[in-house]
Amino acid sequence: MARKVRHSSLETRTARLKLAVRRKPYGGPSLARGVALLYRRNRTSGSWVLKASDGHGKYWTKVVAEADDFDESNGKTVLTFFEAQDVAKKLARGDNGSADNAPITVDSALKDYRRDLIARNANPYNAEHPRLHLSAALLSKPVALLTATELRKWRDSLLGTMAPSTINRTSRCLCAALALSAQHDDRIKNRDAWEVGLAGLPDAQEARNVIISDDKVREFIATAYGLDDKFGLLTETLATTGARPSQAVRLRVEDLHDHPVRPKLMMPKSAKGGGRNRSQKKIERYSVPITVQLAVRLKLAANGRAADAPLLTQSDGSPWDNNPGQNYHRQVDKVVTAIGLDPADVTMYCLRHSSIVRMLLQNIPIRVTASLHNTSVAMIEKHYSRYITEHSDDISRKALLLNELPTGENVVVLAS
C-alpha cells in the first residue's frame, strides 16, 4: 500500500473549515519530487488542487476533486484528504507512478506529432511551424490543462503578423498535434479547448492566387536560370507542369519519359487532405505533358544517375527536401524583384496559379485542368473563377455585340 502523507491542518474537515476562505490555495504536503497537494478553501465545499513541476522550472496546477468538507466521499468527485493524494499522484505521474507517464505538454505533443508525420511520410514542417509562434509558457503547459480562452487569445495574437488563412493553417497543425496526444493519453478530456479555442477565423479562405502573364512567367524562368542552373530547372518544371513544389521535388529520374515528340513526367501526387493512407497516396503518379525543350534539359541533368535518384536537385547535388521553399525562398525574392514584381505578393506558387488559369483560358476542360494539377473541379471553381474573368478580357471581347450607328442618308430622325 502506498504511503500516506499526513498534514494536520488539512487531513480532517474540522481543521480545514477553520481556515479562512480565500482564492489562493493553502500549501499542503509534498507527495513526491515536484508534486504537492494543495487545498482551496471556498465558501461551499473546498477543492483539492494538484501542483506539479513541468520539468522545466515551472509548475502547473489542476483541480483534482471537491473536498469532503460537507458531503461524504464518493471516491470520484468528492474525496477525502488521503484519497486525493492517490488521485493527485496518478494524475501527475501516471498510473504506474513513473515520471515517464508525466502529463503530455504542448511541447511534447508537437514532438510526438512530428514523429507521427515522419512515420506517415508526411511533412514534419507541419509540427515545426506552430512552435515558432508559441510562448514558452504555452509550450510547457500540459495539454490536459489547456483552456479554450487561452488558445483563442494565442490565435488572435497572430492577427497582423500573418494572413488569416495562414493563422488557420497554423491552428489546424496545432489542433492535429493536440488531438494526437489525446488519442494516446486518456487523462486528456478537454478536446473542446482546441476545437473551440482554435476554431478557424471567418472569411479567411480567399486564396492569394497571384496570376502573372505568360511573358512574366518566361522572365521568371530566364532570371532563375541566370541565378543558378538547378534552380532554373526546378522553376521551369514548376511553370510547365503547374505542380506544387512539394510534388516536383519528389520526382525521380525514372519519372521522366523523354519521348521525342510527346515527352511527359509521371508526377507524384500531393496527398493533400490528410488521412492515414498518406504514404500510399504519395506513391501514386499521374501523367503530365511537358515541352520537348524541358525534357532535353531534364535528361541532361539526370545523365548518369540511378533511376530512383531525385530528378531535380540543388546546385550541390543535394535534394530540395520536403519543404523546398526553405531552400529557395531567397532566390525567389531576387527573381521576383528583378522582373519588377513585389516579393510580398509573388511567390513560386504563382507559377501553379498561372498554369491553371492559362489552361482554362485556352478552353482546356475544367476536369482535365483539375486532373493535370492534382486538384478537384470544386477547388478550381472555388478559387479561380474570378481570376478567369479578370484575365479573359481578350477572349470575351470577341463575343461583344457591335452596335455601330448608321451614317449618311440612311439616318432617319424619329419624331419626338
Secondary structure, 3 states (H helix, E strand, C coil): CCCCCCCCCCCCHHHHCCCCCCCCCECCCEEECCEEEEEECCCCCCEEEEEEECCCCCEEEEEEEEECCCCCCCCCCEECHHHHHHHHHHHHHCCCCCHHHCCCEHHHHHHHHHHHHHHCCCCCHHHHCHHHHCCHHHHCCEHHHCCHHHHHHHHHHCECCECHHHHHHHHHHHHHHHHHHHHHCCCCCCHHHHHHHCCCCCCCCCCCCCCCCHHHHHHHHHHHHHHCHHHHHHHHHHHHHCCCHHHHCCCEHHHEECCCCCCEEEEECCCCCCCCCHHHHHHCEEEEECCHHHHHHHHHHHCCCCCCCECCCCCCCCCCCCCCHHHHHHHHHHHHHHCCCCCCCCCCCHHHHHHHHHHHHCCCCHHHHHHHCCCCHHHHHHHHHHHHHHCCHHHHHCCCCCCCCCCHHHCCCCCC
